[in-house]
């Protein structure tokens, strides 16, 4: 029996990258999946975002594991769209036990070049979108009386404070603060709330030309980017695989972590501790 047998997990940003990896990994351990993604471009984002074809691939990979999935195009900035997906998922499965608030974007510029639109899109998706996701699911988790696990995707950037991403760092610090507050509001219902802080992870958010040019303008290649990632990490690895983050999400979602709440868990190959 899988570690999430009989559970239902809702995952935002599930069309590709870490979100798809989370959906597949949790399905491997027995969970049925509610998957949503914007599947559209955000104007301030400098790389190609997900498509409906990407979300369809997530569906196929979950179904190959003989698990059920409800997958819908939805924007975490839109409370009505989120509520519609939650309602459909509850109609199909009856309950939601795990929430992975994973949807996020990135864009890059020095503070004096961050436009209002870049700031607004970042905060709306990476911070407000997490809040709206949790708010949409929480009533059903409380009324079900079965506890549950909420896992938000933060970043080591929240602790490190990298240049050129002040809006991203601000959003992720806000997410960490959200975890601290939620613990004091939902623990009485047996609901645990944690954050996972990925380090250098090989997803389309970072494996793109715009980021290569920002951090290595003289040699903007994927190979050079991997070398930079390796130099940042304490362990001798470059880009981690999305499944490395998914394994942490799985543990936080499972009963193995039944008394773990309020934690911001780095999965970063030692990046935060490297001297």
N, C-alpha and C positions, 0 to 999 in steps of 0.2 A: 504494500500500500504506500502511495506517495505521501509526502509530508503535508500536502495541501488537499488531500482527498476530501471531496465533498464541499470544498470552499469555492467561492466566486471572487475573482479579482478584477477590479476595474483599473485600467491603465490608460493614462492620457499620453499623447505623443507616441502612439503605439504603431505608427505606420512603418517605422524603420529605426535604425540606431539602437540606443539603449531601450527604448520603449518596446520595439519588436522583440529584442532579446529577453526582456522581462516577461513578455506575454508567453513566449515559447518556453522559457525556463520554468515558469510557474505552472504552465500546462503540463510539462513533463512530470511534475510532481502532483498532478491530479486536479488542478484547478480548472474550472470553466472561466472564460474570459469575457469581459466587456472592454472593448477596445475603441478608442476614439482618437482622432487626429484632425488637424485643420486641413490637411491635404490641399494647400494653396500657398501662394507666395505672399509674404509680408514685405512691403516695399522697402523698409529700412534694413532688411537682412541681405547681406552681400553674397550669399551662396544659394544654390537651388534647394528649395524646400521640398517636402514630401508631396506625393501625388496619390490619387485614388488607387493607382496601380500598386503603389507601395503598400497601402492598407490591405488591398486584396491579397498580396503576398503573405502578409501577416496572418490573414484568415486561413490561407492554404496551409501554412506551416503549423498552425494550431490544430486544424482539422486532421492533419496527417497523424497527429498524436491521439486521435479519437476523443478529443475534447470539444465541447460546444463553445461557440463564440458569437457574440453580438458585436458587430463592428459598424461604426457610423462616423461620417464626417461631421465634426463639430469643433467649434472654436471655444477654448477655455475662457475667452474674454466675454462670452455671451452666456449669461446665466440661464436663459430660456433653453438654449441648445443643450447645455449641460443637463438641465433637469429632464429634458426629453430623453436623453440617453440613459440617465439613471432610471427613469420610469420604465423605459423599454426593457432595460436589464432586469429590473425587479419583476416585471411581468413575465419574463422568460425564465428566470432562475429562482425568484422568490426572496432572495437575500443577497447582500454584498458584504463580504467578510474582510476583504483586503482592498486598500486603495493605494495605487502607486501614482502620485501626482508628479509626473515626469515631464510633461510638455514644457519645452523651453526653446529659446532662440539665443543667438549671439550676434553681435556686430562689434566693430572695432574702430576706435579713433581716440586720439588724445582728448582730454577733458574739454579743451577749448574748441574742439571740432565736433563734439557730440551735439547733434541737432535736437530740437524739441521732439521731433518725430522718433528719432532713435531712442531717446529716453522714455517717451511715453509708451512705445511699443514694448520695450524691454520690461518696464514695470508692470504693464497691463498683462503680459503673458507670463513672465517668470515669477511674479509675486502675486498680483491680484488673481491671476488664473489659478494658482495653487489654492488660495483662499476660497475662490468660488467653487472649485472642484470639491474641496472638503465640505463646504457648506451644503452643497447639493446632495452629498451622500450621507452625511452624518445623521440626519433624522431617522433614516431607515436602519442604520446600524444601532442607534440607541433603542429604537422601538423593538427591534428583533431580540434584544437582550442577550446576545451571544458574544459580546465583546467585539474584538476585531483589531486590525492592524492598519495604521495609516503610515505610509512611507513617502516622504517628500524627497525629491532630488535637489540637493544643494550642490556645492562645489568646493573644492579646496581653494578656489579663488576667493571665497568668503573669508578665509583665514589668511591667505597670502597677500591679497591686495595688489594684484597685477596692474601694471600700467595699461592704458588704452581700453580698459573695460570698466570704467567707473560705474556705469549704469548696471552692468551685469553683477559686479561685486555688491552693489547696493541691494539689488534684488535678492541675491542669495543670502546676504546677511539678514534680510527681512524674513526669508523663509526659515532660517535657523531660529530667529526670535519667535516665529509663529509656533514652532515645535514646543518651545518652552512654555508658552501660554496655554496651548491646547492640552498639555499634560495636566495642567491644573483645572481644566474644565471637563475633561472626558474620562479621566482615570476611574472615576466612580462607576462608570458603565463598563469597565473592563476593557476599554479601548486603549491601545497603545499607540503612541505617536513618536516616530523617529525620522531622522534625516540620514541619507547616505550622501557622502561627499566624494564624488569621483575625481580622480586625478586625470592624467593624460590618457584619454580613451579614444580609440580609433573609430570615430563615427563621422558622418558627413558634416557635422557642426565644426569639426576641427580639421578634417582631411579635405581641405579646399584651398583654391588658389589665393583667395583673399587673405586667409590667415598666413599662408606661406609667405606672401609678399610683405605682410606686416612685420613678422618676426625675423625674416631672412631675405631682405630685398635684393641682396646681391646673388642669391642662389635659391630662388623660390621653387624648390622641388619637394616632392613627398619624402624623398630620401633624406634631404637636409632637415626637414621637419621632424622626422623620426629621430635623427641624431640629436636635435635640440631636446626632444622629449626625454631621450635616454640620459642626457647630461643633467636634466632636472631631477631625475629619480635617484633614490638611494639604491634600490635594487637594480641590477643590470638589465633593464628592459626599456624599450621605447614606448610605443603605444600599447596600452593594455587592451584586451578584447572586451567588448560590451558584456560578454557573459561573466566576466570577473565582477562587474557591478551587479549583474543579475543574481549571482550567487549570494551576495550580501543582502539584496532585497528579499530573496527567498528565505534566508535565515531570519530576517526581521519579521517576515510574514508568518513564520511557522511557530508552532508551540515550543520549539527549542529556545526561542527568545521570549517566552511567555512573561518573564519579569523584566524585560528590557524595554524601557520607555524613557523618552526625553534625551536620547543619545544622538549626537551628530557623529556618524561613523565614517572616518576617512577610508577610502579604498584607493590608494594613491602610490603604491610601490615605494613608500617611504619619502615622498616628495616633501611633505611638511616637516619632516625631521632631518632632512639632509643638511649637513653643516655647510 
